[in-house]
Amino acid sequence: MPVTTIIEPFRIKSVEPIRMTTRPERERFLREAGYNGFLLRAEDVLIDLLTDSGTGAMSAEQWASIMRGDESYAGAKSYYRFADAIHEIFGFKHVLPTHQGRAAERILFTTMCKPGDVVPNNTHFDTTRANIEHVGAQAVDLPIPEGRQPATIHPFKGNMDVAALEALIGEVGRERIPLVMLTITNNSGGGQPVSMANVRAVRAVCQRYGIPLYIDACRFAENCWFIREREEGYAEKPVAEIARELFSYADGCTMSAKKDGLVNIGGFLATNDEALARQESRLLILTEGFPTYGGLAGRDLEAMATGLHEVLHEDYLRYRIASTAYLGRHLAEIGIPIVQPPGGHAVYIDAAALLPHVAPRMFPGQALLAEMYLEGGIRAVEIGSVMFGGTDPQTGEETTAPMELVRLAIPRRVYTQSHIDYVIEVMADVYAARERIGGLKIVWQAPPLRHFTARFEPVAAAHA
């Protein structure tokens, strides 16, 4: 009979030890960190699912590329190899390297936006929203209705609501919308993909009103794999060809290459607009570095150029998506409510459904994170009212997010199946203890992006 097991399409050449900890130790570590996983020491974490950003393992070919790094200040060979990879894969004419994705976002929004502007997205992630709001503009999320329903099955829950986009343009006026963005895959919405049909539909609206369309391309390869697997007409197309078509509908993109660039640092901003590229280049020089290195070493540019090609290898993508689905399937079998179907880079737990006795203002997602760490040393991240809520300036009351999610982000090429099986066993114990998990309250915070530094204390469980 045919073999159906999907194995890791790589061999391990170097290992890093994990320091085992006891529950009493973890109780102390968590208390000292103010019940915030971001403030834990990494060495005190057994399985780190906090983020897939910059936490992956680079390949032998990437390490070899690093040795080729040209560290010339201007015009380095490494820049041109990097730029050639962007032109080949994404098709954009002008590319500016940055030290990571949020730097590309800052340059883009500082250049294109002004106070009072409105930037629509399927769903903005935290740094995207923060950079838009920093310049006085408003970030508006326009997911399809299914994207707000964790249990609903839909092949492309990351899609933008095109009718809502049309309505928003009519409401605020074309002149207040400097650009439209699509985040692929939709990270805040559960790592869900965007269909090619939706990209084309959004593009058509943008063309009709003369609005540039930008892609947040952090996880573009995973999104293109989902298009190949789920969208009619793409089953036989190479992923690289799907990617080239997708970006042909856009005017530019930002990317944190720490995700689907398979590197530990790096990103870029790309555009087809020469005049805009000149403006962005001036800001890049001011804050990042010369345009041919952009805050990075030549070796980092080399690793990115290699990684952007490697991420399109279909054996890798098949394994990557299957391993995430494996975790999601087993959590669902335990009874843990997750965003369905599982996304590409992470599994998202519906903390509101798992802990209905914990009110949203007592942060069920953050409370779940604490229990996961105490039970098994697992670190993850809340995507709910800690990350996207805040204090209402008029009433002083805590505002809440549309969904209370916990993201288990899987670093690329880092953990084996036994690590994931361990996560599943720990989560079974967490599920069994769910009724005794209480809420948390914030005792210190510093907006914006308060989730990185806020400190919490436990409170008794409370009904909404």
C-alpha positions in Angstrom: 0.0 0.0 0.0 1.3 3.6 -0.6 3.1 5.4 2.1 1.0 8.3 3.5 3.2 9.6 6.3 4.6 13.1 5.4 8.1 13.3 6.9 10.3 16.3 7.5 12.1 17.0 4.2 15.4 17.7 5.9 18.0 16.1 8.2 19.2 17.7 11.4 22.9 18.7 11.5 23.0 20.8 14.7 21.0 20.7 17.9 20.3 23.1 20.8 19.5 21.6 24.3 16.2 22.3 26.0 16.5 22.9 29.8 13.8 21.0 31.6 12.0 22.8 34.4 9.6 21.8 37.2 6.2 23.2 37.9 7.3 24.9 41.1 10.1 26.6 39.1 7.6 27.6 36.4 5.3 29.1 39.0 8.1 31.3 40.2 9.2 32.3 36.7 5.7 33.2 35.6 5.0 35.2 38.7 8.3 37.1 38.3 7.4 37.8 34.6 4.0 39.3 35.6 2.1 36.5 33.9 3.3 37.7 30.5 5.1 35.2 28.3 7.0 37.9 26.5 8.8 38.7 29.8 9.9 35.1 30.4 13.5 34.1 29.8 13.7 31.9 26.7 15.9 29.3 28.6 12.9 28.8 31.0 10.6 27.7 28.2 10.4 24.1 27.0 8.4 24.5 23.8 8.4 28.0 22.4 5.3 28.7 20.3 5.3 32.5 21.0 6.0 33.4 17.4 7.2 32.0 14.1 8.9 35.3 13.4 12.7 34.9 13.2 12.6 31.7 15.2 13.1 29.2 12.4 16.2 27.1 11.6 18.2 28.1 8.5 19.4 25.5 6.0 22.9 24.4 5.2 22.6 26.4 1.9 21.6 29.5 3.8 24.6 29.2 6.1 26.8 28.7 3.1 25.3 31.9 1.6 26.2 33.8 4.7 29.9 33.1 4.0 29.4 34.9 0.7 28.2 38.0 2.3 29.6 41.2 0.8 29.9 43.8 3.6 30.6 46.8 1.3 28.7 49.8 2.5 27.2 50.7 -0.9 26.5 48.6 -3.9 27.4 45.2 -2.4 27.1 42.1 -4.5 24.8 40.6 -1.8 22.3 43.4 -2.4 22.0 42.6 -6.1 21.6 38.9 -5.4 18.8 39.8 -2.9 17.1 42.3 -5.3 17.3 39.8 -8.1 15.4 37.2 -5.9 12.7 39.8 -5.2 12.3 40.7 -8.9 12.1 37.1 -9.8 9.6 35.9 -7.2 7.5 39.1 -6.6 8.0 41.0 -9.8 8.2 44.5 -8.3 10.6 47.0 -9.9 12.0 48.7 -6.8 13.0 47.0 -3.5 14.4 48.5 -0.3 15.8 46.1 2.3 14.9 46.7 6.0 16.0 45.1 9.2 12.5 43.6 9.6 8.9 44.0 8.5 7.8 46.7 10.9 10.5 49.0 9.6 9.1 48.5 6.1 5.6 49.3 7.5 6.9 52.5 9.2 8.5 53.7 6.0 5.4 52.9 3.9 2.9 54.5 6.2 5.1 57.5 7.0 5.5 58.2 3.3 1.9 57.5 2.1 -0.4 58.4 5.1 -1.3 61.6 6.9 -3.5 62.3 9.9 -7.2 61.5 9.2 -6.4 58.9 6.5 -8.1 55.5 6.6 -6.2 52.3 5.7 -8.5 49.2 5.1 -7.1 45.7 5.5 -8.6 42.2 5.7 -7.2 42.3 9.3 -4.3 44.4 10.5 -1.8 42.7 12.7 -0.4 44.5 15.7 2.7 46.3 14.3 0.8 47.2 11.1 -2.0 48.8 13.1 0.4 50.6 15.4 2.4 52.1 12.6 -0.7 53.4 10.9 -2.0 54.9 14.1 1.4 56.4 14.9 1.0 58.7 11.9 -2.5 59.7 12.9 -4.4 57.5 10.4 -7.1 54.9 11.2 -6.7 51.2 10.6 -9.9 49.5 9.6 -10.4 45.7 9.5 -12.8 44.3 6.8 -12.8 40.5 7.1 -15.6 38.4 5.6 -18.2 37.4 8.2 -16.9 33.9 8.4 -13.5 35.3 9.5 -15.1 36.3 12.8 -16.5 32.8 13.4 -13.8 30.5 14.7 -15.7 27.3 14.3 -17.1 28.0 10.8 -15.4 26.0 8.0 -14.5 28.1 5.0 -11.5 27.5 2.6 -10.5 31.2 2.5 -11.5 32.8 5.8 -8.7 35.3 5.4 -10.6 37.1 2.5 -11.5 40.8 2.6 -15.1 41.7 2.5 -15.2 43.4 -0.9 -18.7 44.9 -0.4 -17.6 46.4 2.9 -14.5 47.9 1.1 -16.8 49.6 -1.5 -19.0 50.9 1.3 -16.1 52.3 3.3 -14.7 54.1 0.2 -18.2 55.6 -0.3 -18.5 56.6 3.3 -15.1 58.2 4.0 -14.2 59.3 0.4 -11.5 58.2 -2.0 -9.2 61.0 -1.0 -8.9 59.7 2.6 -7.7 56.2 1.6 -4.1 56.4 0.5 -3.8 52.6 0.0 -5.6 49.3 0.7 -3.7 46.3 2.2 -4.2 42.6 2.2 -2.4 40.4 4.8 -1.6 37.0 3.5 -2.1 34.8 5.3 -4.5 36.7 7.6 -2.5 36.4 10.9 -5.0 38.1 13.3 -7.8 36.1 11.7 -6.4 32.7 12.6 -3.6 32.4 10.0 -6.3 31.9 7.3 -5.5 32.2 3.6 -6.8 34.7 1.0 -8.0 33.4 -2.3 -6.7 34.5 -5.7 -10.3 35.5 -6.6 -10.5 37.7 -3.6 -7.1 39.4 -4.5 -8.5 40.0 -8.0 -11.7 41.4 -6.6 -10.0 43.8 -4.2 -7.7 44.8 -7.1 -10.7 45.6 -9.3 -12.1 47.9 -6.6 -8.8 49.6 -6.1 -8.3 50.2 -9.8 -11.8 51.7 -10.2 -11.0 54.3 -7.5 -7.3 54.7 -8.3 -6.1 53.4 -4.9 -2.8 51.5 -4.7 -3.1 47.9 -3.4 -0.3 46.6 -1.1 0.3 43.1 0.2 1.6 42.2 3.6 3.6 39.2 2.3 5.0 37.7 5.5 3.5 34.3 4.8 3.0 34.5 1.1 4.3 31.0 0.3 1.9 29.3 2.7 -1.0 31.4 1.3 0.0 30.3 -2.3 0.1 26.6 -1.2 -3.5 27.0 0.1 -4.5 28.5 -3.2 -3.0 25.5 -5.0 -4.8 23.1 -2.7 -8.2 24.7 -2.4 -8.9 27.0 -5.3 -10.2 25.8 -8.6 -7.8 26.1 -11.5 -4.5 26.1 -9.5 -4.0 22.4 -8.6 -1.4 21.8 -11.3 0.4 25.2 -11.0 3.8 25.5 -9.4 3.6 27.6 -6.2 6.2 30.0 -7.6 3.9 30.7 -10.5 0.9 31.2 -8.2 3.0 33.7 -6.2 4.0 35.6 -9.3 0.3 35.9 -10.4 -0.8 37.0 -6.9 1.7 39.9 -6.7 1.0 41.0 -10.3 -2.3 42.3 -8.9 -0.5 44.5 -6.3 1.3 47.8 -6.5 3.8 46.9 -3.8 4.3 44.9 -0.7 5.9 44.8 2.8 7.5 41.7 4.1 9.0 40.5 7.3 11.3 37.8 5.9 11.6 36.4 9.4 8.5 34.3 8.4 8.5 32.9 4.8 11.9 34.3 4.1 13.2 31.6 6.5 15.7 33.9 8.2 16.3 35.2 11.7 16.3 38.9 10.7 15.4 40.9 7.7 12.6 42.3 5.6 11.9 44.6 2.7 9.6 47.2 1.1 8.8 46.8 -2.6 6.9 49.0 -5.1 6.4 49.6 -8.8 6.2 53.4 -8.2 9.5 55.0 -9.0 8.7 58.4 -7.5 7.4 56.8 -4.3 10.5 54.6 -4.1 12.7 57.7 -4.1 10.8 59.2 -1.2 10.9 55.9 0.7 14.6 55.6 0.0 15.3 59.0 1.6 13.5 57.9 4.8 15.4 54.5 4.7 18.7 56.3 4.6 17.7 58.5 7.6 16.6 55.6 9.9 17.8 52.2 8.5 20.9 52.7 6.4 22.1 53.0 2.8 19.5 51.6 0.3 21.7 48.7 -0.7 21.9 47.3 2.9 19.0 48.8 4.7 20.0 48.1 8.3 21.3 44.6 7.5 24.7 42.9 7.0 25.5 41.6 3.5 25.3 38.1 5.0 21.7 38.7 6.0 20.8 39.7 2.5 22.4 36.5 1.2 20.4 34.4 3.6 17.2 36.1 2.6 17.8 35.6 -1.1 18.4 31.9 -0.5 15.5 31.5 1.9 12.9 33.2 -0.4 13.7 30.5 -3.0 13.7 27.6 -0.5 10.3 28.5 0.9 8.8 27.8 -2.5 10.0 24.2 -2.5 6.8 22.2 -2.5 8.1 19.3 -0.4 8.8 21.8 2.4 5.3 23.5 2.1 3.5 20.1 2.1 5.3 19.2 5.3 4.8 22.6 6.8 1.0 22.7 6.3 0.6 19.1 7.2 2.4 19.5 10.5 0.3 22.4 11.5 -2.9 20.6 10.6 -1.7 17.6 12.7 -1.6 19.8 15.8 -4.9 21.3 15.0 -6.6 18.0 14.4 -5.5 16.5 17.6 -6.4 19.5 19.7 -9.9 19.5 18.2 -10.2 15.7 19.0 -9.4 16.5 22.6 -12.3 19.0 22.6 -10.3 22.2 22.5 -12.1 24.7 20.3 -9.8 26.1 17.5 -10.2 28.3 14.5 -11.2 26.0 11.7 -9.7 24.9 9.5 -6.1 25.2 10.9 -4.0 27.9 9.3 -0.5 27.6 7.8 1.9 28.8 10.5 -0.1 28.3 13.7 -3.1 26.8 15.4 -5.4 29.3 17.1 -7.4 28.3 20.2 -10.7 30.0 20.8 -10.1 30.9 24.4 -13.5 32.5 24.8 -15.2 29.2 24.0 -12.8 27.2 26.1 -13.1 29.4 29.1 -16.7 30.8 29.0 -16.5 31.5 32.8 -13.8 34.0 32.3 -15.1 37.4 31.2 -13.4 39.1 28.3 -12.2 42.0 30.5 -10.4 39.4 32.6 -8.5 38.2 29.5 -9.3 34.5 29.0 -6.5 34.2 26.3 -3.9 35.5 28.7 -5.2 33.2 31.4 -5.0 30.2 29.1 -1.4 31.1 28.3 -0.5 31.1 31.9 -2.0 27.7 32.5 -0.2 26.3 29.4 3.2 27.5 30.7 2.5 26.2 34.2 1.4 22.8 33.0 4.1 22.1 30.5 6.4 25.0 29.9 4.7 25.9 26.6 4.9 29.6 25.6 2.3 31.0 23.1 0.7 34.4 22.5 -2.7 36.0 23.1 -4.5 37.6 20.1 -7.5 39.1 21.8 -8.3 41.9 24.2 -4.8 42.2 25.5 -3.3 42.7 22.1 -6.3 44.6 20.4 -8.2 46.0 23.4 -7.3 49.0 25.4 -8.6 51.7 27.7 -11.4 53.9 26.4 -10.2 57.5 26.7 -13.7 58.8 27.4 -15.0 56.2 29.9 -11.7 54.8 31.2 -13.2 51.3 30.8 -11.4 48.3 29.2 -12.4 47.7 25.6 -12.4 44.2 24.2 -11.5 42.5 20.9 -13.9 40.7 18.5 -12.2 37.3 19.3 -10.2 36.0 22.2 -7.6 33.7 20.6 -4.4 32.1 21.7 -1.9 31.4 18.8 0.4 28.4 18.9 2.9 29.6 16.2 5.2 26.8 15.0 8.8 27.8 14.2 9.9 26.6 10.8 12.2 23.5 10.7 12.7 23.6 14.5 10.5 21.0 16.3 10.0 17.4 15.5 6.7 15.4 15.8 7.5 14.3 19.3 7.7 17.9 20.4 4.2 18.5 18.9 2.9 15.3 20.5 4.2 16.7 23.8 2.2 19.9 23.2 -0.9 17.8 22.5 -0.5 15.9 25.8 0.0 19.1 27.8 -3.1 20.6 26.2 -5.1 17.6 27.1 -4.2 18.2 30.8 -5.0 21.9 30.4 -8.4 21.0 28.9 -9.2 18.7 31.8 -8.4 21.6 34.2 -10.2 24.3 32.3 -13.0 25.0 34.8 -10.5 26.0 37.5 -8.6 28.5 35.3 -9.3 32.0 36.6 -8.8 35.4 34.9 -6.1 38.1 35.1 -6.0 41.8 35.6 -3.5 44.3 34.2 -1.5 46.0 36.9 0.9 47.9 34.6 0.8 48.7 30.8 2.5 51.0 28.3 0.6 51.6 25.1 1.0 51.1 22.2 1.6 47.4 21.7 0.9 46.9 25.4 1.0 43.1 25.1 4.8 43.1 24.8 5.3 44.6 28.3 2.1 44.6 30.3 2.1 42.9 33.7 -0.8 40.9 35.2 -2.1 39.5 38.4 -4.5 36.6 38.9 -8.1 37.3 39.9 -11.0 34.9 40.5 -12.8 33.6 37.5 -15.8 35.8 36.6 -18.8 35.4 34.4 -19.4 37.8 31.6 
